[in-house]
Amino acid sequence: MKNPIGPDISVIQKISVAIIHERNVQKLLENVLDILETELGMLRGTFALLFGDTLKIEASRGLEESEKQKGLYRMGEGITGHVAERGISHVIPDLRKDSRFLNRTGSRHYDSQVAFICVPLIHDEQIIGTLSIDRPVDGTTDLDRDVALLEIIANITGDAANECIELHNEQQAMIDENRKLRDMLSNNHGEMVGNCREMQIVYEQLHQVAPSDATVLIRGGSGTGKEMIARAIVNLSGRKDKPFIILNCAALPENLVESELFGHEKGAFTGAMARRIGRAEAADGGTLFLDEIGDLTMQTQVKLLRFLQERTFSRVGSNEEIHADVRFLAATSRNLEELMAQGKFREDLYYRLNIFPIVMPDLAKRKSDIILLAEHFIDKFNVKYGKKITRLSTTAINLLMSYHWPGNVRELENCIERAVLTAKDECVHSFNLPPSLQTSVTSGNGSSIVLTGAPLDVMLQNYEKEILTEAIKQNDGNLSAAGRSLGVSPRMMNYRMNKLGIRSGH
């Protein structure tokens, strides 16, 4: 092949300048194609970049957007796919006479001879796409020289083309992450609400383990939502439409747990008047969830371990072996490691359960989720009780944020239910929240003072702001009437509103 000379050097120089000055990668590729057309008369240039195993036109000259969207090629498909697969430049001297050219964009209908040149784009010795052009052919055309020129241009634009691919991959990864987050917060998770880092970890673990049949041990304090996690796992699994059976081991007397779990035969013990199917048998084909598994007796632990290992069991009072295809989930609020040290929980059962642990954080460690959860529960109980609560007052927010929540999310839900029931307008006030949230001391005259843990001046300002806001709302936005109801002059009313940042529209 001949080396490019004359005007070709000028073209390379202009493209080099564009590479240095243009920071938008897609615009840069389009500029390169513009230069090839305006300086050398090359038509319908395209950069087709490799995304996965598909070549997609990323930048083009002379193509409508609809035509550009049609420009998709698998590796080895057509001339473009062939060049990308082999890494060798290819020339079709006359597009009208070569059936190998697919014309997938539908944009080429020539009456005279036009050649098609396609060269590979290479970055770090890897083929990342192709550069192609249509070259009108006349008596002065030197296709070999054109190929050599395009190979040089492909080399110097390889870094930019690769950056375009990386940007696309980053954007796609972000889209996928956002889609995953939306899925995590979708109805598949029931009432699971939260955006804090701890909950993001939980969501990620859910999506990792749910599609499998792996045993999951859900740990966390009482009221953190362990059963909700179990339901989310089931809803995201292949057993979604199969039985989901729950047994709370702490809710039953010790002598009944084994019978509830594995069933019993008639006459197996006093009161066993008929054969009973256990939860394990009822869950066949689906999922069995044992809550508070740390409360199981040692005898039941032995039988449960065998069931986990063999997926077989016997009803109480029977030697018949029963097989059950069961996905096993367990939860506990107790410290199993301490129970093992005390000889109250079997180590072999612990290791059998602890294949994939998920830890639900206490609400006190999810401060950023408290108001989000509170608003979620307000919406829930608005529907349940026919209310129209729209907001939390500032002092109510302070109480919610300063409380230590020993009962976790369940306690918060109960508090909001009470608040919705007792609220007389569209706002939850501090006095609608239960006494447990209001750390109180008694003053000298016997009155109760609410301490939120915030500085005194902040509490006073918040309380004053709430009083003024409510007075304005109760008087339909009439500031003079609101001031009169509080015994405050219009001038002082305006002063206090400005000081506290209350807009007159409130």
N, C-alpha and C positions, 0 to 999 in steps of 0.2 A: 504494500500500500504506500501511496505517496504521502509525504508529510504535508500538513496544512501550511499554506503560505499566503502572503498578500492579505486580502480582506479577512481571511480566517483568523489571522493574528489579532486583528482589531476586534473581532467578535469575542475571542477568548479574553481579551483585555477588558471589554465592557462587562462580560459576565463576572470576571474576577472582582471588578469594582462593585457590582451589584451584591456579590456575596459578602463583601466587607461591610457595606453600608445598610443592607436590608435585614432587619431583625425578625420580621415576620416570615417564617419559613415558607408558608404556602404562597405568599406574595412573591418571594424570591424565586420559587420554581416557576411561577407564572411569568415573572420578568425575564427569566432565561428563555422561555418559549417565545415571548414577544421579540426578544433580540434576534432569535433564529429566524423569525418570520420577516421582521422589518429589514434586517441586514442581509439575509441570504435567500429570502423568498421561500423558506421551508414552511409548509402548511400543516395545520391540524396537529400540532405537537402535543404530546401527552407524557406525563410522568405517571406510570402505573406502579404503585408501591405494594409490597407484599405484607399482608396482614394475615397471620396464621398461614393457611395454605391457599389463600385467594389473593389474586392481584386486583387492585382497585384503582381506578383513575383518580389521582389526588389533585393534579393540576392539569389544565388543558388549554389549548388555544384553538378557537374555531368550533367549539362544541357547545351546544345548548346544555343546560343543567340536566334536562331529561335524557339527553344522549349520553352525557357523562355518567349518569347513574346506571346505564346499561352496560358500561365498560367494566365488567367483572369477568375474570378468567381464572380457571384453575391451573395449577402447575401442569405444563405440557399441553395445554389447550390452545390451539391456534398458534400463530407466529409469536405473539406476546408471551404466552405460556411456555412455548418451546424455548425461547431465548432465556427466560427466567430459570427454566429447569436446567438447560445446558450451559448457560453462562457464555454463549458464543453469539456474536452479532449476526444479524441475518438481513438480507436485502431481497425484496421482491421487485424486479425491474419494472413490471407493468401490472398494476393492481387489477386491471380489466381481464387479465389472462391467467390468473393464478387462483385456483379454488381453495387453496389453503388459507387465504385471508378471509377471516370470518365476518368482517364489517359489522361487528356486534352493535356498535353505536348507531348504525344505519345512516351515517352522515356522508358517505362517499358515493358519488355518482359522477364519474369523470368521463368526458368525451375524448380527451387526449391522454397521452402516456404520462402516468404519474407513478413514481416508485415509492415503495414503503421501506423505510430503514428503521430497524429496531436494535438497540444496543443494551447490554446489561448494566444495571447500577450495582456497584460493589462497594461494600463498607467492611473494613476489617476482614477481608477475604471471604465475606459472605454476600451472596446475591440478595439484594433487598428490593429489587424492582427492575423496571425497564424505562428507557427513554426512547420514544419513537416519533417519527415525523413522516409527512408525505412530501416527496420531492418532485415537483414538475420537471420533466425531462425534455431537454432540447439538445442541440448540437454541441453546446458548451458544457454540459453536465458531466461531472466526474464523480460517479457514485463511490468509488474507492476512497477518494479524498473526503467525501462527505461522511463516510463511515468513520474514518480516522478522526475527523473533527468531532463527531458526536461522541466517540469513545473518550476523547480528552475531556469534553464537557461533562460526560457522565462521571468521570473520575473526580473532577473538581467540585461537582455538586453532590457527591455521595454522602458527605457529612451532613449537608442540609437535608437531604432526603431521609437519612436515618433519624435525624432529629424530629422530622415530621412524623415518622412512625412512632418514635418514643412518646411524643406529645399525644398522639392518638391513643396509644396504649394507656398512658396515664389518665387521660380523660375517660376512657372506657372503664378503667379500674375504679375511678371515682364514681361513675354511673353505677357500676356493679355494686360498689360499697353502699351507695345511697339506696339502691334497690333492695339490697340485703337488709339495711337498717329499716326500711319501710316494711319489709316482710317480718322482721323481728317485732315490730310494733303493731303488726296487723292482728286481725281477729284470731289468727292461729295461736296467739298468746293470751287469748281471753282478756282478762283485765290487767295484764302485766303492763305497768307504766313506769317509765324511768329512762333518763338519758345520761345518768352519771357514769363515770368510768367503770365502777364496779358492776353496774348492770350491763354495760356494753360487753364486758367479759362474759357475763352469764349468757347473754344472747348469742355470742360467738360459740360458746361451748354447746349450747342447745343445738345449733345448726350442725356442729361437728358430729354429735353423738346420735341425734334423733333418727337419721335414716338407717342406722345399724340396729342390731338386736342386743347391743352390749348392755350389761347391767350398770345401772347408774345409782350412785349414792348421793342423795341431796341432803346437805347439811345446812344448819342455820337455826337461829333462835325461834322460839314460838311466835307465830304471827308474821313471819317474814315472807310467806308465800310459797312454801315448799310444795304443797299440793298443786298450786297453779303451775309450777315448773313441770311437775309430772304430767299434767294435762297438756302443757305445751309440747312436751316431748312426744306424747302420743299423737297429737294433732299434726305433727310434722313427720310422722313415721309412716311406714307402709301398713301399720296395724290400726290406722286411724278409724276405720269402719268396723273394727272388731271389738270384742268386749274389753272394757276398762273397769277392772274390779279393784276396789279399795278396801283395805282393812286397817283400822287404827288399833295398833297393838296395846296402846295405853288405855283404851276405852273399855276394855273387857277384863273380867276377872281372869287370873292366871289359868284356872282350870278349863276355861272355855276357848282360849286363844287357839290351841291346837285343833280343837273341833271346828272352829270357824274357818281355820286355814285349810285343813285337809278333809273336813267332813267326818261323819261317824256312821257306824252301822246301828241298826235297831238293837237296843239292849246293851250297847257298849258301856254305858254308865247310867247311874240313876237319873231318870228324866229323859233318857234317849228313847223316845216312844216310836221313832221311825227313822229310816235311813235319811241322812242329810248330806247334800252335796256341798263340799267346801269351796272356799273362794278360789283356791288353786285350780280346781276342776272347772269351775265356772268361767275362769279366765282363759281356757284352752283356745289357742289361736290368737289371743289378744295380749293384754298387758295386765300384770298384777302389781299393785302398788301397796307396799306395806309402810304405813306411817308409824313413826316412833318405834322403830325396830330395836332401839336400845332397851326397850322394856320387856323384850321376850325372855322367858325363862330359859335356863340352860338346856333343859330337855327339849323344848321346842326348837332351840337353836340347832341342836344336833339333827333333827329331822329336816329343818329348813336347809341346812348345809347339803344334805343328801339330795334334796329336791333341786337345789341350784346346780349341783354337779351332774345329776343324772336326768333331771326333769321327770323323775318318777317319785311316787309317794303312795302311802296306804292310808285309807280312812282309819280313824280310831276304832278299834275293835275288829279289824280285818287284816288279813295278810295278803290280800290281792294287790298286785302292783298296777298302778294306774299311771299312764303317761300323759303329760300335758305340755303342749307347745306354748310356752309362756315367755313373754318378755318381762324381765323383772326390774322393778324400780323400788328403791327404798329411801326412807327419809328418817332423820333423827335430829333432835335438838340437844341431845346429850353428848358428852365427851366420851366417845367410844374408846379412846386410848386410855383414859382413866379407868373405865370399866374393865378393860383388859387387864390393867395392872392390879385391879382388885379381884380378878378372877371371876367377874360377872359377865364377861362377853368373850366368846371364843375367838382366838386369833385367826384360826383357819377360816371362820365365817367372815371375819372382818376383811381379810385379804380377798375373799371371794366377792364381797360386796363392793369393795373399794376400787373397782376396775376403772371407773370414770367418775370421780367426785365432782360435784358442783356445789359451791358454797354460796348461799344467799346472804348478802350483807344485812346487818342490822340497819334499821331506818336511821338511827343516830349517825351512821356513816354515809348516809345518802342525803345530806342536807339540801343539795340542789334539786332533789326530787320531791321534797315535802309539799311545796305549793302546787307542783304539777299533779301530784297524787290527790291533794285536797280538792283541786278543781275538778279532777276526774270523778271523785266521789260526789261532789256537789251535783254534777250533771246526772250521775246515776240516780241519786235520791230525788232530784227534781222530777224525774220521770216516775219514780216509784210513788211519790207522795203528791204529785200534781203541783209542785212548787215552781217558782220562777226566780230562784236565787241567781244572781249574775256575778257577784264579786265577794271578796273577803275584805274586811276593813283593815286598816293599817295595824291597829292594835291586835286584831285577831292574827294577822300574819306574824307579828312579833311573838305572840304566845306560841304559835305553832313552831316557829323557828328556834325558840329558846328552850323548848321542852325536850327531855331526854328520851322519850318514847320507849319505855321498857317493854311495852306490848307490841312494838313494831307496827307494820302496816295495818294489821288487824285493829290495833288500838286507834290508829288514825281514822280508819274507816268508821269505827263506832262513834268517835268524836264528831265526825262530820255528819253522820246520820242524825245524831242528837241536835247538832247545830241547825241543820235544815228543818227539822221538826219544830224547833222553838223559834226560828227566825220569823219576824212579823213583817219584814219588807224584803227587798231584793238583795239584801246584804247580810252576810254572816258577821256579827259583831263579836267582840271579845267575851261579852256576857252570855253569848249563845254557846260558848265552849264549856265543857264540863269543869267542875272545880279542880279536878286532878291536874289540869294544865295551868291553873292560876296559883302559883306559889304566893301565898298570902301571909301577911303579918297583921297583927291587930294593933291599931293605934290606941292612944290614950282614951278616946271616947268610944272605943269598941267597934269602930267601923273597919271595914276590910280594905286593904290597899293591895292592888295587883302589882307584883314585881315581875317584869319580863326578862330581866337579865341585861337589859339595855341601859345606857347611861340615863340619869334622871332627866336631863334636858331633852333628850331624844324622846323619852316616854311622854313628857309633858307636851312637846310639840305634836307628837302623833295623836295624842288624846284630843288636844285642842283642834287639830285638823279634822279629826273624825266628827267632833261635835259641830263644827262650822259646816262641813260638807253635808251632814244629815239635816241640819236646819235649813240649808238652801234647798235641798231636795224636797223636804216636807212642805216648803212654801213655793214649790213649782218654779224655782229659780229667781224668785222675787227677793233681791238682796235686802231691801228695806224691811220687808215683812220678816225675813230671817233674822235681821238685826234686832227688830222689836221683840221677837220671841225669845231672844237671848239677853235682852236688856242692854244692847250695844248700839251706839250711835252709828249712822251710816259712814261717817268719816273713820271711826275706829274699826268698823266692819271691813272697809276697804284696806285699811292699814294691815289688819291681821291676815286678810286673804293674800295680800301681796307678800307679806313676810313668810307665809307658809306655802306659797306657790299654788294657791287655789285659783283656778280660772273661773270667771263668772259664769261660764257655760255649765259648770258642775251643779 
